[in-house]
Amino acid sequence: MKYANQKDLPKILQDFLNHEFAIRNKSELTVDEYALDLILFLRFLKAYRSGDASPASLDGIDISDITIRDLESVSLADAYAFLSYCKMVRNNDAAARARKTSSIRAFFKYLTVQKKLLGENPMQELEVPKLRKSQPKYLTLDESLRLLEAVEGKNKERDYCILTLFLNCGLRLSELVSINYTDIKDNNTLTVTGKGNKQRTVYLNDACLSAIKAYKKVRPVDGVKEKDKPALFLSGRKERISPKTVQHMVYSYLDKAGLGGRGLSVHKLRHTAATLMYQYGDVDVLVLKEILGHENLGTTEIYTHIVDEQLKKATDANPLSKVKREKKD
């Protein structure tokens, strides 16, 4: 954890981060996000209480001396002032502000419920910024085939295998880079570790099995660092492949396939897999929820909206859609 282990964090914040990681089993990424959000919030509180409502920068503000006494007087108004600052000065969108809201709420719930250091939770009624629902971007079937056909070069077996798993299994980036050899089972399933370190079983189809088999034949064996030997996917340095390397690889092939400049990304390949399964596989939304490892059904239902929108567009595109019977006198 990069940010959660900083030495200048107040002890009360460090205790919270350790609790989320060790007891609530949150991922390193989630705990780091908590750390970033709460460091910013505590720095803002110091500047705000000194009379600066909209500081241009919060860098360098020392928060190591903050104690529970400083937090006893924090109010809802302080939190809303912080969220306003994030919107006006830092240009955070609603999603970014919603994440910060969740971090603040989790922190104060810990102080109130777990540690019982506060008599009441001042953030109990803190509202989450309203998010606009938007349809996720994804590749069509033809575009997905173009992306796979664009793969070439010295790492072509590895890259093809990675793209195949993204497009067929709907894996998250963090899930893909953490795959070990032992996660691939003899019954043609893959065990992946998702958000909150929750494991789920992914069934590998023929395309995935073929791509994995082809990559295993050329995967480096000699010179791999001891700690990375279990890893399925390796970088050019013979280390476990990093998320950044995978992202760069995906962007490169998107450009090569003529699909760049559309806001597509690794995560959009997950959207693509979900959409194609729903469109062509006659997959029930509850089954899709399990495949993707979603916590809530509402997250999965967005893919049904995609298809509904396509059906509407198809109906509107009918050449007879504008023909109306003329009224006769």
Secondary structure per residue as TSV (DSSP state, phi and psi in degrees):
chain	resnum	aa	ss	phi	psi
A	1	M	-	360.0	121.5
A	2	K	-	-77.5	-47.3
A	3	Y	S	-93.9	-30.8
A	4	A	T	-70.4	-16.1
A	5	N	T	-104.4	14.5
A	6	Q	-	-64.1	142.5
A	7	K	T	-75.6	-21.5
A	8	D	T	-94.0	17.3
A	9	L	S	-79.8	143.9
A	10	P	-	-63.1	146.5
A	11	K	H	-57.8	-37.1
A	12	I	H	-66.5	-32.3
A	13	L	H	-74.7	-41.8
A	14	Q	H	-61.1	-38.9
A	15	D	H	-62.2	-41.5
A	16	F	H	-62.9	-45.5
A	17	L	H	-64.1	-40.2
A	18	N	H	-64.0	-38.4
A	19	H	H	-63.6	-44.6
A	20	E	H	-64.9	-37.1
A	21	F	H	-77.4	-47.8
A	22	A	H	-86.4	-36.2
A	23	I	T	-98.2	-47.6
A	24	R	S	-85.9	-3.8
A	25	N	-	62.6	33.5
A	26	K	-	-72.2	152.0
A	27	S	-	-72.3	162.8
A	28	E	H	-59.6	-39.8
A	29	L	H	-62.3	-45.1
A	30	T	H	-63.5	-42.9
A	31	V	H	-65.6	-38.4
A	32	D	H	-64.3	-37.1
A	33	E	H	-65.6	-41.4
A	34	Y	H	-57.1	-46.7
A	35	A	H	-59.8	-48.7
A	36	L	H	-60.0	-46.1
A	37	D	H	-64.5	-43.0
A	38	L	H	-78.5	-31.8
A	39	I	H	-59.8	-45.9
A	40	L	H	-62.2	-43.9
A	41	F	H	-63.3	-44.2
A	42	L	H	-68.7	-37.1
A	43	R	H	-64.9	-41.0
A	44	F	H	-61.4	-42.7
A	45	L	H	-57.7	-42.5
A	46	K	H	-63.6	-44.0
A	47	A	H	-68.6	-41.2
A	48	Y	H	-64.0	-41.3
A	49	R	H	-74.1	-16.0
A	50	S	T	-87.8	-1.3
A	51	G	T	106.7	-1.2
A	52	D	-	-98.2	99.6
A	53	A	S	-75.9	-25.8
A	54	S	S	-136.1	68.6
A	55	P	-	-62.5	137.5
A	56	A	S	-67.3	-33.0
A	57	S	-	-146.8	144.3
A	58	L	-	-108.7	1.2
A	59	D	T	-62.2	139.4
A	60	G	T	88.7	-8.5
A	61	I	-	-74.3	122.9
A	62	D	-	-79.7	125.1
A	63	I	-	-118.1	7.3
A	64	S	T	-64.4	-21.0
A	65	D	T	-93.7	3.7
A	66	I	-	-71.0	132.9
A	67	T	-	-124.4	-178.9
A	68	I	H	-63.3	-29.3
A	69	R	H	-63.4	-35.9
A	70	D	H	-68.5	-29.6
A	71	L	H	-88.4	-15.9
A	72	E	H	-63.2	-28.8
A	73	S	T	-96.5	2.1
A	74	V	-	-69.7	135.2
A	75	S	-	-120.7	170.8
A	76	L	H	-58.4	-38.7
A	77	A	H	-60.0	-37.8
A	78	D	H	-63.3	-42.1
A	79	A	H	-65.7	-41.4
A	80	Y	H	-69.5	-32.4
A	81	A	H	-64.2	-39.6
A	82	F	H	-63.9	-45.5
A	83	L	H	-65.3	-35.3
A	84	S	H	-64.8	-42.1
A	85	Y	H	-60.2	-44.0
A	86	C	H	-61.3	-36.1
A	87	K	H	-76.0	-47.5
A	88	M	H	-80.4	-41.7
A	89	V	T	-95.4	-41.3
A	90	R	S	-95.9	-4.3
A	91	N	-	57.6	33.9
A	92	N	-	-71.3	134.5
A	93	D	-	-79.0	178.8
A	94	A	H	-61.6	-36.4
A	95	A	H	-65.8	-42.2
A	96	A	H	-65.8	-39.9
A	97	R	H	-70.2	-32.0
A	98	A	H	-65.6	-38.9
A	99	R	H	-64.9	-42.2
A	100	K	H	-63.9	-38.0
A	101	T	H	-61.2	-44.3
A	102	S	H	-62.8	-38.9
A	103	S	H	-64.4	-44.9
A	104	I	H	-63.4	-44.9
A	105	R	H	-62.7	-41.9
A	106	A	H	-64.3	-40.3
A	107	F	H	-63.7	-48.1
A	108	F	H	-74.1	-27.5
A	109	K	H	-66.6	-40.0
A	110	Y	I	-61.1	-44.7
A	111	L	I	-65.0	-32.9
A	112	T	I	-88.0	-48.1
A	113	V	I	-88.5	-53.5
A	114	Q	I	-73.2	-49.4
A	115	K	S	-92.0	-19.8
A	116	K	-	54.3	40.5
A	117	L	-	-90.6	-16.9
A	118	L	S	-118.4	140.7
A	119	G	S	-68.0	-35.4
A	120	E	S	-146.2	155.5
A	121	N	-	-88.1	110.1
A	122	P	T	-69.9	-14.1
A	123	M	T	-102.9	11.9
A	124	Q	T	-56.5	-37.8
A	125	E	T	-102.5	11.6
A	126	L	-	-64.3	119.7
A	127	E	-	-86.4	145.4
A	128	V	-	-85.3	132.2
A	129	P	-	-53.3	138.3
A	130	K	-	-69.0	129.4
A	131	L	-	-101.1	136.1
A	132	R	-	-80.1	129.6
A	133	K	-	-75.4	127.8
A	134	S	-	-130.4	148.3
A	135	Q	-	-74.3	131.9
A	136	P	-	-67.5	146.5
A	137	K	-	-79.7	146.2
A	138	Y	-	-158.7	166.9
A	139	L	-	-94.1	145.5
A	140	T	-	-74.9	173.4
A	141	L	H	-60.2	-46.5
A	142	D	H	-62.5	-40.1
A	143	E	H	-67.8	-36.3
A	144	S	H	-62.7	-41.5
A	145	L	H	-65.2	-39.7
A	146	R	H	-61.0	-40.3
A	147	L	H	-63.8	-44.7
A	148	L	H	-65.4	-37.4
A	149	E	H	-70.0	-17.8
A	150	A	T	-79.6	-9.5
A	151	V	-	-72.9	128.7
A	152	E	-	-159.9	179.0
A	153	G	S	100.8	-177.1
A	154	K	T	-66.8	-24.4
A	155	N	T	-105.4	26.2
A	156	K	H	-61.6	-37.0
A	157	E	H	-66.8	-43.5
A	158	R	H	-64.5	-48.6
A	159	D	H	-65.1	-40.0
A	160	Y	H	-63.9	-40.3
A	161	C	H	-64.4	-43.0
A	162	I	H	-62.0	-48.7
A	163	L	H	-63.6	-37.9
A	164	T	H	-63.4	-42.2
A	165	L	H	-66.9	-40.7
A	166	F	H	-60.4	-48.2
A	167	L	H	-77.2	-23.2
A	168	N	H	-99.9	-29.3
A	169	C	H	-111.5	-13.6
A	170	G	-	66.9	35.3
A	171	L	-	-71.6	150.3
A	172	R	-	-77.7	158.0
A	173	L	H	-58.9	-45.9
A	174	S	H	-62.5	-33.0
A	175	E	H	-69.9	-40.8
A	176	L	H	-66.5	-47.2
A	177	V	H	-69.3	-19.4
A	178	S	T	-92.5	1.8
A	179	I	-	-64.8	130.9
A	180	N	B	-108.8	161.9
A	181	Y	G	-53.4	-43.0
A	182	T	G	-70.0	-11.0
A	183	D	G	-76.5	-17.7
A	184	I	B	-91.0	116.3
A	185	K	-	-96.2	162.1
A	186	D	T	-66.4	-21.2
A	187	N	T	-90.0	22.1
A	188	N	S	62.8	39.6
A	189	T	E	-121.8	162.0
A	190	L	E	-127.6	129.9
A	191	T	E	-95.7	120.2
A	192	V	E	-117.8	151.6
A	193	T	E	-107.9	113.3
A	194	G	-	-98.1	-154.3
A	195	K	G	-61.3	142.1
A	196	G	G	68.8	20.6
A	197	N	G	57.4	27.8
A	198	K	-	-86.2	131.3
A	199	Q	E	-94.6	147.2
A	200	R	E	-144.8	161.5
A	201	T	E	-100.4	130.0
A	202	V	E	-113.6	129.3
A	203	Y	E	-87.3	129.6
A	204	L	-	-93.8	123.8
A	205	N	-	-84.5	-178.4
A	206	D	H	-60.5	-38.5
A	207	A	H	-62.9	-42.8
A	208	C	H	-66.2	-45.0
A	209	L	H	-62.9	-40.9
A	210	S	H	-65.5	-42.5
A	211	A	H	-67.4	-40.4
A	212	I	H	-64.7	-43.8
A	213	K	H	-60.4	-43.2
A	214	A	H	-66.8	-38.0
A	215	Y	H	-71.2	-40.0
A	216	K	H	-58.5	-31.2
A	217	K	H	-65.1	-28.3
A	218	V	H	-114.1	-3.2
A	219	R	S	-61.7	132.5
A	220	P	-	-59.3	144.0
A	221	V	-	-118.9	-48.2
A	222	D	T	-76.8	141.5
A	223	G	T	83.9	1.5
A	224	V	-	-78.2	133.5
A	225	K	-	-61.4	146.0
A	226	E	G	-54.6	-43.6
A	227	K	G	-69.1	-19.5
A	228	D	G	-104.5	1.7
A	229	K	T	-60.0	-34.6
A	230	P	T	-70.7	-18.5
A	231	A	B	-66.1	138.8
A	232	L	S	-75.0	-51.0
A	233	F	S	-99.4	128.0
A	234	L	B	-117.4	151.1
A	235	S	-	-85.0	-179.9
A	236	G	T	-64.1	-21.4
A	237	R	T	-87.2	6.7
A	238	K	S	63.1	38.6
A	239	E	S	-119.7	163.6
A	240	R	B	-53.7	132.0
A	241	I	-	-64.2	141.0
A	242	S	-	-94.1	156.4
A	243	P	H	-55.8	-39.2
A	244	K	H	-62.9	-40.0
A	245	T	H	-64.4	-42.6
A	246	V	H	-64.9	-42.6
A	247	Q	H	-60.1	-45.9
A	248	H	H	-61.4	-41.7
A	249	M	H	-62.1	-45.1
A	250	V	H	-64.2	-45.0
A	251	Y	H	-59.5	-39.3
A	252	S	H	-63.6	-44.3
A	253	Y	H	-73.1	-31.6
A	254	L	H	-61.8	-43.3
A	255	D	H	-64.1	-43.9
A	256	K	H	-63.3	-32.9
A	257	A	T	-85.4	3.4
A	258	G	T	75.5	25.7
A	259	L	-	-115.0	10.8
A	260	G	T	-76.6	167.1
A	261	G	T	75.5	15.0
A	262	R	S	-115.9	11.1
A	263	G	-	76.0	17.9
A	264	L	-	-79.8	153.2
A	265	S	-	-156.4	-177.1
A	266	V	H	-58.0	-45.5
A	267	H	H	-64.1	-28.2
A	268	K	H	-69.7	-22.2
A	269	L	H	-69.7	-32.7
A	270	R	H	-64.8	-43.1
A	271	H	H	-61.1	-38.9
A	272	T	H	-62.1	-47.3
A	273	A	H	-58.9	-45.0
A	274	A	H	-63.9	-42.3
A	275	T	H	-66.7	-44.2
A	276	L	H	-65.5	-38.8
A	277	M	H	-63.7	-40.6
A	278	Y	H	-71.7	-38.1
A	279	Q	H	-72.9	-43.8
A	280	Y	H	-109.2	-14.3
A	281	G	S	-102.8	1.0
A	282	D	-	52.6	46.2
A	283	V	-	-93.0	127.6
A	284	D	-	-66.6	145.1
A	285	V	H	-62.7	-29.8
A	286	L	H	-69.6	-36.2
A	287	V	H	-67.5	-42.7
A	288	L	H	-61.0	-37.7
A	289	K	H	-58.4	-42.6
A	290	E	H	-70.6	-39.2
A	291	I	H	-60.9	-43.3
A	292	L	H	-83.4	-14.6
A	293	G	T	73.9	32.8
A	294	H	-	-76.6	143.2
A	295	E	S	-75.1	-42.1
A	296	N	S	-118.5	143.6
A	297	L	H	-63.1	-32.9
A	298	G	H	-58.2	-32.2
A	299	T	H	-66.2	-37.5
A	300	T	H	-76.7	-31.0
A	301	E	T	-65.2	-13.7
A	302	I	H	-62.1	-26.9
A	303	Y	H	-73.2	-26.7
A	304	T	H	-70.6	-32.4
A	305	H	H	-66.9	-35.4
A	306	I	H	-58.4	-49.5
A	307	V	H	-66.4	-40.0
A	308	D	H	-58.3	-42.7
A	309	E	H	-65.7	-39.1
A	310	Q	H	-65.2	-38.9
A	311	L	H	-62.8	-41.2
A	312	K	H	-62.8	-44.9
A	313	K	H	-63.6	-38.7
A	314	A	H	-64.2	-40.6
A	315	T	H	-66.5	-42.6
A	316	D	H	-65.6	-27.5
A	317	A	T	-79.8	-10.3
A	318	N	S	-57.8	128.8
A	319	P	T	-61.0	-16.2
A	320	L	T	-91.4	0.2
A	321	S	T	-65.3	-22.0
A	322	K	T	-102.0	-1.8
A	323	V	-	-81.7	123.7
A	324	K	-	-125.1	143.8
A	325	R	-	-72.1	129.1
A	326	E	-	-75.7	137.9
A	327	K	-	-76.2	136.0
A	328	K	-	-103.5	139.6
A	329	D	-	-69.9	360.0
